[in-house]
Amino acid sequence: MTPEDIEALFTRSDDSFQFARWGRPIVPIVFGVKDKTLEVVKGAFEALCVLSGHKMAETDPELGANTMVFFFRDWDELLEVPDLNRLIDGLAPMVERLKQGGANQYRVFRFDRQGAIMAGFVFVRMDEAMAQIPAETLALSQVVQIMLLWSDTAFRDRSPLGQLGQGQVVLRPDIAAVIRAAYDPILPAATQDKSHALRLFARTQIAPKA
């Protein structure tokens, strides 16, 4: 992956460069799934935190849970979730826009004063296409996309996941390297400076410690 490739991962469709990682431990809560799938989703969070060197926690002192993952059948179900409209500004217009666009997934972030991610909301509408995806694959894909503020076009043409033999799905090594580099504590947690891509690139060239 070249510096230009990495820059593209954080360059939005309006041509602005926006990078942000989590600035606090991740505390996930999952709605709309059975216990077995819940374990799969939380396992994906644990795996990505091990990869990145970031932390998980039992509770967030300010928000309780700071990462909410919703699985549902219809976008209108979100309007019935108690107090969700207090957490997400413009919830009703967002739902209407996603319905009109036929979307089956969406993510919303909240940021602290330094621009680091402080909360994330993952919405997955289980339409026919999503229902065909194995739980492990779906969970890993969604968690990867909540670990950083990727561009809205980052994975439009190519998934962050790849396949090994016998259909096993894993995180692409190049994306794993970017995530690992992004959580280097020396780097800023958020920036709009495109030169940040060069810093990330340099760190992706360093082999991870065993």
N, C-alpha and C positions, 0 to 999 in steps of 0.2 A: 504494500500500500504506500503510495507516494504522499508527500505533503499536500499536494493538490487534492488527492482522494480524501484525506482526513479533513481538509478545509471544507470540502463539499458536504461532509457528514453533518456539519454544524452551520451551513449557510442556507438560510431559509429561502422560500420561493420569492420573497421580496428583496433578495440579495443581501440581507443583513446577516452578519456573523454573530451567533449567540451560543455561547458555551456555558453550561452550568452542571455541577454535580451536587450530590447531596452534601449538606453541611452539618447534618446531625444523624444519629443512628436511625435506621429504618425500623418502623414498627408497623408491620402489615396486619390488615384484617380483611377477610374475604367473605363475600356475601353470595348466596345463591348456589352453593355447591354442597355436595355430600362430604362427609368427613374424609373419605379416601382421596377425593380431588383436592380438598383443603390441604392435606399433607403434601400433595404433589406441588401445589402452588408455593407453599411455604418452603418446601425443599428447593425450589428454584431460586427463591430469595436468598436462602442460605448459601447456595452454590455461587451465586453472583457476588455475594459479599465476601466469600472466601477468595474468589478470583481477584476482586478489586482491592481487598484489604480494608473495606469499609465494615462498619459494625451494624448489628441489629440489636434491638433492645425489647424489653417486655412492655415498656410504656414510654410515651413522650410526655415530659412534664408540662408542656403547654397544650398539646392537642390530644393526648391519650394515644390514639392511633393516628399516625401521620401518612399512612399509605392505605387507601381503600380500594379494593378490587371488587367490582360488581359483575356478576354473570346474570343475564336475564334474557327474556324472549322478546320483549317489546320496549322501545325507548320510553314510552309513556310510563312504564313502571318506575322510572327514576323520579317522576314528579310526585310519587306516593311515598318516597323515602323520607322519614321525619328529619327535618332540619337540614337536608342536603342543600336546599336553596340558600341557607345561611353560609354554607361552606363554599358554594360555587356561585359567583355572581352571574346573573343572566341565565339561570338554569333552564327556564322554560323556552326562551328563544334558541338556546343551544340544542335542546331536544328536538325542537321543530326543524332546525336546520339539518340535523343529522338524519331525521326521518325523511326529509325531502331528498337528501343525497343518497339514501339507501345504505348508509354506513353501518358496518357491523363492529367497529371498534373506535375508541377515542380515548385520549388522555388529556388530563388537565393538571397543571402544576401551580403551586404557590411558592413564592420565594421570600427569603428573609431580606434584611436591609442590605446585606452584602451581595445579594443576587444569587446566593446558593439555594438549592432546592430545599424547602422545608416541609412540603406536603405534596402528595401525588394521588391522583384519582384515575383509576383504570376502568373503563366501561367496555364490556364485551357482550354484544348482542348475539345470542346463540342461534343464528340463522342456519340454513341447511349447510352452507359452506363451512362455517365454524364447527358445526356438529360432527363433521367428517374428520376433523383434526384430532389426533390423539391428545389426551390431557397433558402428557409430559411436554409435547411439542408446543401446545398452546400456552402452557404456563411459562415455559422458558422464553418464548417469543415476547410475551407481554412484559415479563420482568426485565428482559434486556432493554426494552424500550422505555422503561421507567427509571433506569439507572442513571441516565444522562438526559440532558435536554438536546436530543438529536434534532436535526432539521426535519421539517414537515415533509421533505422529499427524500430523506436519507435511505429509506428502505422501500421506496416506491417500485423500483425495478429489480431489486435483488433482496432476498430475505437475509436477516442477520444470522440465520441458521444454515447449516449444511448437513449433508448426509454422509455417513460412513457406510460400510458394508452391511447388508441385511436390513437396510432401512433405518438404521439407528441415526437419530437426529442429534446434532451437537451444535454448539456455538461456533461460528466460523473463527478460525485462529486469528485472522486479521482484526476482526471486531473485538475479540477477547483482548488482543494486545492494546487496542485503543482504550478500552475500558480500564485495563490495568494501569496504563499510562495516565489516564485522566484523574485517577485517585492518588497520584504521587503527591504527598503532603507539601512538597516544595512549591507546587503549582497553585495558582489561585483557584478558588472554588467556582468562580464565575468571571467571565470576561467577554467583551465584544471586539477584542483585538484579534484580527485574522492571523497575526504572527504566532498566536497560541498553537496553531496547527503545526508549526515547525517544532515547537517544544514537545508536542505530543509525538510527532514523528520520531524525533531523536530518542525518545524513551521507548518507542515500540521496537527500536533496533537493539535494545538491551535484553538479553535472554532472561526470563524470569528465574528467580532463585528456586532451587529444588526444595 
